[in-house]
Amino acid sequence: MQYILKTLTRLSWFLFPLASFAQSTPLPRGSKHEHFLERLEILMRDNNELNLANFKPISRRTAVMASERSDSLNHFYPYDYYYHLSSVDQYNLRSLLLNSREWVQSSREGFRSRKPLWNVFYKDKANFFAVEEKDFFLAINPVVQQQQSIEPAAGDRAFLNAKGITVRGLVARKVGFDIYVTDNQERGPEFFRERIVRDDAVPGAGFYKPFKSTAVDYFDARGSIYFNAGKYFNFQLGYDKNFIGNGYRSLFLSDFGNSYPFLKISTRIWKITYTNLFMELVPQTVNVSAGNKILEKKYAATHHLSINATEWLNLGFFEAVIFGRKNHFEFSYLNPVIFLRAAEQQNGSADNALVGFDFKANAGHQGQIYGQLLLDEFVLKEIRARKGWWGNKFGLQLGAKYIDAFELKNLDLQGEINLVRPFTYSHFDSTSNYTHYNQPLAHPFGANFVETIGIIRYQPLPRWSWQLKAILWRQGIDSVNSNFGSDIFKLNATRSHGDYGYKMLDGIKASGLNLSTLVSYEWKENLFVDASIMYRHWKPQGLNAENTVMLTLGLRLNMFRREYDY
């Protein structure tokens, strides 16, 4: 990664003078506006920008452009069922514009606070402190999340105490930057703590220190700079997370794990977006959070091509390669247009290469069907032979969204199925498996599982929202002395019985259910009061069931809600 940074620094002297087109910071993942944008994408059906937005987080500029277009359609066609925005949608739209005011071209009526604090702070309803001049924009906001939970089966009270700051800005609309830093003390449910012990990492965060014997103390620090080169090329150099896909999960790249340094190049032209992502990762490491050593590095290069084949159908192609080199990047993978699998073969075929295909189809202004196909390794003749060859490693996702269900405005349904074959994401060496900082880069369950997800979202009033979520899965898990392909950290060369005879859910059969309901009230702009109940059941064959019930009351400001959805 240091080679990438040095190269980019040299190139920047040439690129910055060309950066005459506006650059935007993104909406944070988990933002309250994400689901609203999903609704707009389906309602408008043919919005080119939203249909191409499969690489997340989405930029504020894109979100504002789509929202203003939807607002215009609402005014031009006030009686059209699909273009008409409900009062709840109009509230969410104004909130999105308010929170991305630097890109708003339409009316800003209602943005200003009636009673700013000392005439300095909260001059507008969304930002603690903001400056907006001709060539400079800056917004600074506090970040807070306080959760108190009761878990009757556990001896200790569960809690989350997070506090920090977020900063975003633009310089002459050519260079953007954002910063997010929180200090966190957390004692999650029992299964969360077991996962920390197993991985020696906090899910979604990584490094930690013990706190009050059974809790953890950790920082979550992220940041990026953004700039353009000409009209079509966008650059992001950051330490953060990325997500590829349109579902609740991603089989390509998710934001479940720890942040990482990366360089992202997005090329946007015609009906195509082509994204290159180069990452520096931490390989599987014993005592990775000990804090007493310099961690080794591994690297990844990914490409994703997104094209709007029709006004309602989006198709995508994905490829990635994970590799380890002693203190340097493999320069053949820096080529932004080469097929990575071909480059991997020229390098000796020792690295872990994956390819995939995805699609998204908007139907009838109320529905969307989406999916992903991931191929880690695939031989058609072995599929036809039906002998259970271990090397047929692939994953499938199929999902659907239905908004304004049963003619009830702002009642939205989502269903999703994920299936991943044994040994997918694993490799014959511990460096090149599809992981980072002892956590999966894609699905949190690893491999050898089938998962079904159902989500009901309902926003009956502008400030009130309700969600019911059910995650049901079955998995064939490994024991200490067996390898049936669920643990992607195990070397796939240690598989339990040769090359053949592997079926889905082989190993110790286990089933799980994570059922949760959430009620949220937005007291002030970006200030939420949350109440939730979660029930989790986990039963491996031959062992006692583990049941978790947790009741939570929380308060959060300018922050995504902490989830325990695995």
C-alpha positions as CSV (number, residue, x, y, z in Angstrom):
1,M,0.0,0.0,0.0
2,Q,2.9,2.4,0.6
3,Y,3.8,2.0,-3.1
4,I,0.3,3.0,-4.0
5,L,0.4,6.1,-1.7
6,K,3.7,7.2,-3.2
7,T,2.5,6.8,-6.7
8,L,-0.7,8.6,-6.0
9,T,1.2,11.5,-4.4
10,R,3.2,11.9,-7.6
11,L,0.2,11.7,-9.8
12,S,-1.8,14.2,-7.7
13,W,0.4,17.0,-8.9
14,F,-0.9,16.3,-12.3
15,L,-4.5,15.3,-11.4
16,F,-5.4,18.1,-9.1
17,P,-5.1,20.9,-11.7
18,L,-7.5,18.8,-13.8
19,A,-10.0,18.4,-11.0
20,S,-12.4,21.1,-12.1
21,F,-15.5,19.0,-11.5
22,A,-17.4,18.8,-8.2
23,Q,-16.4,16.2,-5.7
24,S,-18.7,14.8,-3.0
25,T,-18.4,13.1,0.3
26,P,-20.7,10.0,0.8
27,L,-23.7,9.4,3.1
28,P,-22.5,7.2,5.9
29,R,-23.5,3.5,5.9
30,G,-26.4,2.9,8.2
31,S,-27.7,6.4,7.5
32,K,-31.5,6.9,8.0
33,H,-31.6,8.1,4.4
34,E,-30.4,4.8,2.9
35,H,-33.8,3.1,2.9
36,F,-35.4,6.3,1.6
37,L,-33.1,6.2,-1.4
38,E,-34.0,2.6,-2.0
39,R,-37.6,3.6,-2.1
40,L,-36.8,6.4,-4.6
41,E,-34.9,4.1,-6.8
42,I,-37.9,1.7,-7.1
43,L,-40.5,4.5,-7.3
44,M,-38.7,6.4,-10.1
45,R,-37.6,3.1,-11.7
46,D,-35.4,4.7,-14.4
47,N,-33.1,6.9,-12.4
48,N,-29.8,6.3,-14.0
49,E,-27.6,7.4,-11.1
50,L,-29.4,5.4,-8.4
51,N,-29.6,2.3,-10.6
52,L,-25.8,2.4,-11.0
53,A,-25.2,2.9,-7.3
54,N,-24.2,-0.7,-6.4
55,F,-21.0,0.3,-4.7
56,K,-21.8,1.8,-1.3
57,P,-21.7,4.2,0.5
58,I,-23.5,6.5,-2.0
59,S,-22.3,10.0,-2.6
60,R,-24.3,12.9,-1.2
61,R,-24.3,14.6,-4.5
62,T,-26.0,11.6,-6.2
63,A,-28.5,11.4,-3.3
64,V,-29.4,15.1,-3.6
65,M,-29.7,15.0,-7.4
66,A,-32.1,12.0,-7.2
67,S,-34.1,13.6,-4.4
68,E,-34.5,16.9,-6.2
69,R,-35.6,15.1,-9.3
70,S,-38.2,13.1,-7.3
71,D,-39.4,16.3,-5.7
72,S,-39.8,17.9,-9.2
73,L,-41.8,14.8,-10.4
74,N,-44.0,15.1,-7.3
75,H,-44.8,18.7,-8.1
76,F,-45.4,18.1,-11.9
77,Y,-47.6,15.0,-11.3
78,P,-49.2,15.6,-8.0
79,Y,-52.0,13.1,-8.6
80,D,-49.8,10.3,-10.1
81,Y,-49.8,7.3,-7.8
82,Y,-46.1,6.5,-8.3
83,Y,-44.6,10.0,-8.6
84,H,-46.7,11.3,-5.7
85,L,-44.7,11.4,-2.5
86,S,-46.4,10.7,0.8
87,S,-46.1,13.2,3.7
88,V,-43.6,10.7,5.2
89,D,-41.5,10.6,2.0
90,Q,-41.6,14.4,1.8
91,Y,-40.3,14.6,5.3
92,N,-37.5,12.2,4.6
93,L,-36.7,14.0,1.4
94,R,-36.4,17.4,3.2
95,S,-34.3,15.7,5.8
96,L,-31.9,14.3,3.2
97,L,-31.5,17.7,1.6
98,L,-31.0,19.4,4.9
99,N,-28.2,16.9,5.8
100,S,-26.5,17.4,2.5
101,R,-27.1,21.1,2.1
102,E,-23.8,21.7,0.3
103,W,-25.3,20.1,-2.9
104,V,-28.8,21.5,-2.7
105,Q,-29.9,23.5,-5.8
106,S,-33.6,23.8,-4.9
107,S,-35.3,25.7,-2.1
108,R,-33.6,25.7,1.3
109,E,-36.8,26.8,3.0
110,G,-37.0,25.4,6.5
111,F,-33.3,24.6,6.9
112,R,-32.4,27.4,9.3
113,S,-33.0,26.9,13.1
114,R,-35.4,29.3,14.7
115,K,-33.2,29.6,17.8
116,P,-29.5,29.0,17.1
117,L,-27.3,28.4,20.2
118,W,-25.5,31.7,20.9
119,N,-26.0,32.4,17.2
120,V,-23.0,30.2,16.4
121,F,-24.1,26.6,16.9
122,Y,-27.0,24.8,15.2
123,K,-27.7,27.6,12.8
124,D,-29.4,24.9,10.7
125,K,-31.3,22.0,12.1
126,A,-28.8,19.3,11.1
127,N,-25.4,20.6,11.9
128,F,-23.8,21.5,15.2
129,F,-21.4,23.9,13.5
130,A,-21.3,24.7,9.8
131,V,-19.5,27.1,7.5
132,E,-20.6,27.6,3.9
133,E,-18.7,30.1,1.8
134,K,-18.0,30.4,-1.9
135,D,-15.1,28.0,-2.0
136,F,-15.4,26.3,1.3
137,F,-17.9,24.1,3.2
138,L,-17.4,22.6,6.6
139,A,-19.8,20.7,8.9
140,I,-18.9,19.4,12.4
141,N,-21.2,17.3,14.4
142,P,-21.0,15.3,17.7
143,V,-21.6,11.5,17.5
144,V,-23.3,9.8,20.5
145,Q,-24.9,6.4,21.1
146,Q,-25.9,5.2,24.5
147,Q,-27.6,1.8,24.8
148,Q,-28.6,0.0,28.0
149,S,-29.7,-3.6,27.7
150,I,-31.1,-6.3,29.8
151,E,-30.1,-9.9,29.0
152,P,-31.8,-12.1,31.7
153,A,-29.7,-15.2,30.9
154,A,-26.4,-13.3,31.3
155,G,-24.9,-12.2,34.6
156,D,-23.7,-8.8,33.4
157,R,-25.7,-5.9,32.0
158,A,-25.1,-5.3,28.3
159,F,-24.4,-1.7,27.2
160,L,-22.8,0.5,24.5
161,N,-21.3,3.9,25.3
162,A,-20.1,5.6,22.1
163,K,-19.1,9.2,21.8
164,G,-17.1,11.1,19.2
165,I,-17.1,13.5,16.3
166,T,-17.8,13.6,12.6
167,V,-16.4,16.2,10.2
168,R,-17.0,16.7,6.4
169,G,-15.9,19.4,4.1
170,L,-15.3,20.6,0.5
171,V,-12.6,22.9,-0.8
172,A,-13.6,24.8,-4.0
173,R,-15.8,21.8,-4.7
174,K,-12.7,20.1,-6.0
175,V,-11.5,18.3,-2.9
176,G,-13.7,16.7,-0.3
177,F,-12.8,15.1,3.0
178,D,-14.6,13.4,5.9
179,I,-13.6,12.2,9.3
180,Y,-15.4,9.9,11.8
181,V,-13.9,9.1,15.2
182,T,-15.6,7.4,18.2
183,D,-14.4,6.1,21.5
184,N,-16.5,3.0,22.5
185,Q,-17.0,0.9,25.6
186,E,-19.2,-2.1,24.8
187,R,-20.5,-5.2,26.5
188,G,-22.7,-6.9,23.9
189,P,-24.8,-10.1,24.2
190,E,-23.1,-13.3,25.2
191,F,-22.7,-14.6,21.6
192,F,-21.0,-11.3,20.7
193,R,-18.5,-11.7,23.4
194,E,-17.8,-15.3,22.4
195,R,-17.1,-14.1,18.9
196,I,-14.6,-11.5,20.2
197,V,-12.8,-14.3,22.1
198,R,-12.8,-16.6,19.1
199,D,-11.5,-13.9,16.6
200,D,-9.6,-11.7,19.0
201,A,-11.4,-8.8,17.3
202,V,-14.5,-6.7,17.9
203,P,-17.0,-7.3,15.0
204,G,-16.9,-4.2,12.8
205,A,-14.0,-2.6,14.6
206,G,-11.0,-4.9,15.2
207,F,-8.5,-3.9,17.8
208,Y,-9.7,-3.6,21.4
209,K,-8.6,-3.5,25.1
210,P,-10.4,-5.3,27.9
211,F,-12.9,-3.2,29.9
212,K,-14.5,-4.2,33.2
213,S,-13.5,-7.9,32.7
214,T,-16.2,-8.8,30.2
215,A,-16.5,-5.7,28.1
216,V,-14.3,-4.1,25.5
217,D,-12.9,-0.6,24.9
218,Y,-12.0,0.4,21.3
219,F,-11.7,3.3,18.8
220,D,-13.5,3.4,15.5
221,A,-11.6,6.0,13.4
222,R,-12.3,6.5,9.7
223,G,-11.5,9.1,7.1
224,S,-11.1,9.8,3.4
225,I,-10.1,12.5,0.9
226,Y,-11.9,12.7,-2.4
227,F,-11.0,14.4,-5.7
228,N,-11.7,14.2,-9.4
229,A,-9.5,13.9,-12.4
230,G,-11.4,15.4,-15.3
231,K,-15.1,14.9,-15.7
232,Y,-15.4,11.1,-15.5
233,F,-12.8,9.9,-12.9
234,N,-13.4,10.0,-9.1
235,F,-10.7,9.2,-6.6
236,Q,-11.0,8.3,-2.9
237,L,-8.1,7.6,-0.6
238,G,-9.2,6.5,2.8
239,Y,-9.4,4.3,5.8
240,D,-13.0,3.0,5.9
241,K,-15.2,0.2,4.7
242,N,-17.0,-0.6,1.4
243,F,-20.1,-2.6,0.4
244,I,-21.0,-4.0,-3.0
245,G,-24.6,-5.0,-3.7
246,N,-28.2,-4.2,-3.2
247,G,-29.1,-6.7,-0.5
248,Y,-29.0,-6.9,3.3
249,R,-25.9,-9.0,2.9
250,S,-23.2,-9.0,0.2
251,L,-21.4,-12.1,-1.1
252,F,-18.8,-9.8,-2.8
253,L,-17.7,-7.3,-0.2
254,S,-19.5,-6.3,3.0
255,D,-18.9,-3.8,5.8
256,F,-19.2,-6.4,8.5
257,G,-15.5,-6.4,9.5
258,N,-12.8,-3.9,10.4
259,S,-11.9,-0.8,8.3
260,Y,-8.8,-0.8,6.1
261,P,-6.7,1.5,4.0
262,F,-7.7,1.7,0.3
263,L,-7.6,3.6,-2.9
264,K,-10.9,3.6,-4.9
265,I,-11.1,4.9,-8.5
266,S,-14.6,5.2,-10.0
267,T,-15.1,5.9,-13.7
268,R,-18.6,7.1,-14.6
269,I,-19.5,7.5,-18.2
270,W,-22.7,7.0,-20.2
271,K,-24.7,4.2,-18.5
272,I,-21.6,2.6,-17.0
273,T,-19.8,2.9,-13.7
274,Y,-16.5,1.0,-13.4
275,T,-14.9,0.9,-9.9
276,N,-11.3,-0.2,-9.0
277,L,-10.6,-0.8,-5.3
278,F,-7.1,-1.5,-3.9
279,M,-6.9,-2.6,-0.3
280,E,-4.3,-3.2,2.3
281,L,-5.5,-5.9,4.8
282,V,-4.3,-7.8,7.8
283,P,-3.9,-11.6,7.4
284,Q,-5.1,-14.2,9.8
285,T,-3.0,-13.6,13.0
286,V,-2.8,-15.2,16.4
287,N,-3.3,-12.6,19.2
288,V,-3.9,-9.9,16.5
289,S,-5.1,-7.4,19.2
290,A,-2.2,-8.0,21.6
291,G,-0.9,-4.5,20.7
292,N,2.8,-5.6,21.1
293,K,3.9,-6.2,17.5
294,I,3.8,-4.8,13.9
295,L,1.2,-6.7,12.0
296,E,1.9,-8.4,8.7
297,K,0.1,-7.1,5.6
298,K,-1.7,-8.7,2.7
299,Y,-3.4,-7.0,-0.3
300,A,-6.5,-7.1,-2.4
301,A,-7.5,-5.7,-5.8
302,T,-11.2,-5.7,-6.9
303,H,-13.0,-4.5,-10.0
304,H,-16.7,-3.9,-10.4
305,L,-18.5,-3.0,-13.6
306,S,-22.1,-1.7,-13.4
307,I,-24.1,-1.1,-16.5
308,N,-27.7,0.0,-17.0
309,A,-28.8,-2.5,-19.7
310,T,-32.2,-0.9,-19.8
311,E,-33.9,1.9,-17.9
312,W,-35.0,-0.7,-15.3
313,L,-32.3,-3.4,-15.5
314,N,-28.8,-3.1,-14.1
315,L,-26.1,-5.8,-14.6
316,G,-22.8,-6.1,-12.9
317,F,-19.5,-8.0,-13.1
318,F,-17.2,-8.4,-10.1
319,E,-13.7,-9.8,-9.7
320,A,-11.2,-9.8,-6.9
321,V,-7.8,-11.2,-6.0
322,I,-6.4,-11.6,-2.4
323,F,-2.7,-12.1,-2.1
324,G,0.3,-11.8,0.2
325,R,3.7,-10.4,-0.7
326,K,6.5,-9.5,1.7
327,N,6.1,-5.8,2.2
328,H,5.0,-4.9,-1.3
329,F,2.0,-4.8,-3.6
330,E,1.8,-7.0,-6.8
331,F,2.1,-4.4,-9.5
332,S,0.4,-6.5,-12.2
333,Y,-2.8,-6.1,-10.2
334,L,-2.6,-2.3,-10.4
335,N,-3.7,-2.5,-14.1
336,P,-7.3,-1.2,-13.8
337,V,-8.7,-2.9,-16.9
338,I,-7.0,-6.3,-17.0
339,F,-8.9,-9.4,-15.9
340,L,-7.5,-10.2,-12.5
341,R,-7.8,-14.0,-13.0
342,A,-5.5,-13.8,-16.0
343,A,-3.0,-11.7,-14.1
344,E,-3.2,-14.2,-11.2
345,Q,-2.4,-17.1,-13.5
346,Q,0.6,-15.2,-15.0
347,N,1.9,-14.7,-11.5
348,G,1.9,-18.5,-10.8
349,S,-1.8,-19.0,-9.8
350,A,-1.0,-19.0,-6.1
351,D,-3.3,-16.2,-5.1
352,N,-7.0,-16.4,-4.3
353,A,-9.1,-15.1,-7.2
354,L,-12.9,-14.7,-7.3
355,V,-15.4,-13.5,-9.9
356,G,-19.1,-12.7,-9.7
357,F,-22.1,-11.4,-11.5
358,D,-25.0,-9.3,-10.1
359,F,-28.2,-7.9,-11.3
360,K,-31.0,-5.6,-10.2
361,A,-34.4,-5.2,-11.9
362,N,-37.0,-2.5,-10.9
363,A,-40.5,-3.7,-11.6
364,G,-43.7,-1.7,-11.7
365,H,-42.6,1.2,-9.5
366,Q,-43.2,-0.9,-6.4
367,G,-40.8,-3.9,-6.7
368,Q,-37.2,-4.8,-7.2
369,I,-35.5,-8.2,-7.7
370,Y,-31.8,-8.4,-7.1
371,G,-29.1,-11.1,-6.8
372,Q,-25.4,-12.1,-6.8
373,L,-23.5,-15.1,-8.1
374,L,-20.0,-15.6,-6.7
375,L,-17.6,-18.1,-8.2
376,D,-14.5,-18.9,-6.1
377,E,-13.8,-22.0,-8.2
378,F,-16.1,-23.8,-10.6
379,V,-15.7,-26.7,-13.0
380,L,-18.9,-27.6,-15.0
381,K,-18.0,-31.2,-15.5
382,E,-17.6,-31.7,-11.8
383,I,-21.1,-30.2,-11.2
384,R,-22.5,-32.6,-13.8
385,A,-20.7,-35.6,-12.2
386,R,-22.5,-34.9,-8.9
387,K,-19.7,-36.4,-6.8
388,G,-19.5,-33.5,-4.4
389,W,-16.1,-32.2,-5.6
390,W,-14.8,-29.9,-2.9
391,G,-13.5,-27.3,-5.4
392,N,-16.9,-26.3,-6.7
393,K,-17.0,-23.2,-4.5
394,F,-19.7,-20.6,-5.1
395,G,-22.3,-18.5,-3.5
396,L,-25.8,-17.4,-4.5
397,Q,-28.0,-14.5,-3.4
398,L,-31.6,-13.8,-4.5
399,G,-33.7,-11.1,-3.0
400,A,-36.8,-8.9,-3.6
401,K,-38.2,-5.6,-2.3
402,Y,-41.8,-4.6,-2.3
403,I,-42.6,-1.0,-1.3
404,D,-45.9,0.5,-0.3
405,A,-47.1,-3.1,0.2
406,F,-50.8,-3.8,-0.1
407,E,-51.4,-0.2,-1.0
408,L,-50.3,1.0,2.4
409,K,-47.8,3.9,2.0
410,N,-44.4,3.4,3.6
411,L,-45.0,-0.2,4.4
412,D,-42.0,-1.9,2.8
413,L,-41.1,-5.6,2.7
414,Q,-37.8,-7.3,1.8
415,G,-36.9,-11.0,1.5
416,E,-33.5,-12.5,0.8
417,I,-31.9,-15.9,0.5
418,N,-28.1,-16.5,0.7
419,L,-26.4,-19.8,0.0
420,V,-22.6,-20.4,0.1
421,R,-21.0,-23.7,-0.7
422,P,-18.3,-25.4,1.6
423,F,-14.7,-24.0,1.3
424,T,-15.8,-20.8,-0.5
425,Y,-13.5,-17.9,0.4
426,S,-10.9,-20.2,1.9
427,H,-7.5,-20.9,0.4
428,F,-4.6,-23.3,0.7
429,D,-2.6,-20.8,2.7
430,S,-3.7,-18.7,5.7
431,T,-2.7,-15.4,4.1
432,S,-4.9,-15.4,1.0
433,N,-8.3,-16.4,2.5
434,Y,-11.0,-13.8,2.0
435,T,-10.6,-12.2,5.4
436,H,-9.3,-9.1,7.1
437,Y,-8.2,-8.7,10.7
438,N,-9.5,-12.2,11.6
439,Q,-13.0,-11.4,10.2
440,P,-14.7,-12.3,7.0
441,L,-14.7,-9.7,4.1
442,A,-18.1,-10.9,2.8
443,H,-20.7,-12.8,4.8
444,P,-20.3,-13.0,8.6
445,F,-21.2,-16.8,8.6
446,G,-18.2,-17.7,6.4
447,A,-19.3,-20.7,4.2
448,N,-21.4,-23.9,4.1
449,F,-24.7,-22.3,5.1
450,V,-28.1,-21.4,3.8
451,E,-29.7,-18.2,5.2
452,T,-33.1,-16.6,4.8
453,I,-33.8,-13.0,5.8
454,G,-37.2,-11.2,6.1
455,I,-37.6,-7.6,6.9
456,I,-40.7,-5.4,7.4
457,R,-40.3,-1.7,7.6
458,Y,-43.1,0.7,8.4
459,Q,-43.0,4.5,8.9
460,P,-46.6,5.5,9.7
461,L,-45.6,9.1,10.7
462,P,-42.6,11.3,9.8
463,R,-40.9,10.8,13.1
464,W,-41.9,7.3,14.0
465,S,-40.6,4.1,12.4
466,W,-40.9,0.4,13.1
467,Q,-39.0,-2.6,11.9
468,L,-39.3,-6.4,12.3
469,K,-36.4,-8.5,11.1
470,A,-36.0,-12.3,11.1
471,I,-32.8,-14.1,10.1
472,L,-33.0,-17.9,9.9
473,W,-30.0,-20.0,8.9
474,R,-28.7,-23.5,8.8
475,Q,-25.0,-24.3,8.7
476,G,-22.7,-27.3,8.7
477,I,-20.0,-26.3,11.2
478,D,-16.5,-27.8,11.7
479,S,-15.2,-29.4,14.9
480,V,-11.7,-28.8,16.2
481,N,-10.5,-31.9,14.3
482,S,-12.6,-31.7,11.2
483,N,-12.9,-29.4,8.2
484,F,-16.1,-29.6,6.2
485,G,-15.6,-26.1,4.8
486,S,-17.6,-23.7,7.0
487,D,-14.5,-22.1,8.7
488,I,-12.9,-20.0,6.0
489,F,-9.8,-19.5,8.2
490,K,-8.9,-23.2,8.0
491,L,-6.6,-24.3,5.1
492,N,-8.7,-26.0,2.5
493,A,-5.9,-28.5,2.0
494,T,-6.9,-29.9,5.5
495,R,-10.4,-31.0,4.3
496,S,-11.7,-34.0,6.1
497,H,-12.1,-36.7,3.4
498,G,-10.2,-36.0,0.2
499,D,-11.6,-34.4,-2.9
500,Y,-15.1,-35.7,-3.2
501,G,-18.2,-36.3,-1.2
502,Y,-18.9,-32.8,0.1
503,K,-22.5,-31.6,0.3
504,M,-24.2,-28.5,1.6
505,L,-24.4,-28.4,5.4
506,D,-21.9,-31.3,5.8
507,G,-20.3,-31.4,9.3
508,I,-22.1,-30.7,12.6
509,K,-25.5,-29.5,11.5
510,A,-26.6,-26.4,13.3
511,S,-29.6,-24.0,13.0
512,G,-30.0,-20.4,14.1
513,L,-32.7,-17.8,14.4
514,N,-32.2,-14.1,15.1
515,L,-35.5,-12.3,15.5
516,S,-35.7,-8.6,16.4
517,T,-38.1,-5.7,16.5
518,L,-37.2,-2.0,16.7
519,V,-39.3,1.1,17.4
520,S,-37.5,4.5,16.7
521,Y,-38.7,8.0,17.4
522,E,-36.7,11.0,15.9
523,W,-37.0,13.5,18.6
524,K,-34.9,16.2,16.9
525,E,-33.1,16.1,13.6
526,N,-30.7,13.1,13.7
527,L,-31.5,12.4,17.4
528,F,-33.3,9.1,17.9
529,V,-34.8,7.2,20.8
530,D,-34.7,3.5,20.1
531,A,-36.4,0.6,21.9
532,S,-35.8,-3.0,20.7
533,I,-36.2,-6.6,21.6
534,M,-34.0,-9.4,20.2
535,Y,-34.3,-13.1,20.5
536,R,-31.6,-15.4,19.2
537,H,-31.6,-19.2,19.1
538,W,-28.6,-21.3,18.2
539,K,-28.6,-25.1,18.3
540,P,-25.7,-27.3,17.1
541,Q,-26.5,-31.0,16.6
542,G,-25.7,-33.0,19.8
543,L,-25.2,-29.9,22.0
544,N,-27.4,-27.8,24.2
545,A,-29.3,-24.9,22.6
546,E,-28.1,-21.3,23.3
547,N,-30.9,-18.8,23.7
548,T,-30.5,-15.1,24.0
549,V,-33.2,-12.5,24.9
550,M,-32.1,-8.9,25.1
551,L,-34.2,-5.8,25.7
552,T,-32.6,-2.5,24.8
553,L,-33.3,1.2,25.2
554,G,-31.0,3.6,23.4
555,L,-30.3,7.2,22.5
556,R,-28.2,8.1,19.4
557,L,-27.2,11.3,17.7
558,N,-25.7,11.4,14.2
559,M,-24.8,7.7,14.3
560,F,-25.9,4.4,12.8
561,R,-27.4,1.9,15.2
562,R,-25.3,-1.0,16.5
563,E,-26.6,-4.3,15.2
564,Y,-26.0,-7.9,16.4
565,D,-27.5,-9.6,13.3
566,Y,-25.5,-12.9,13.2
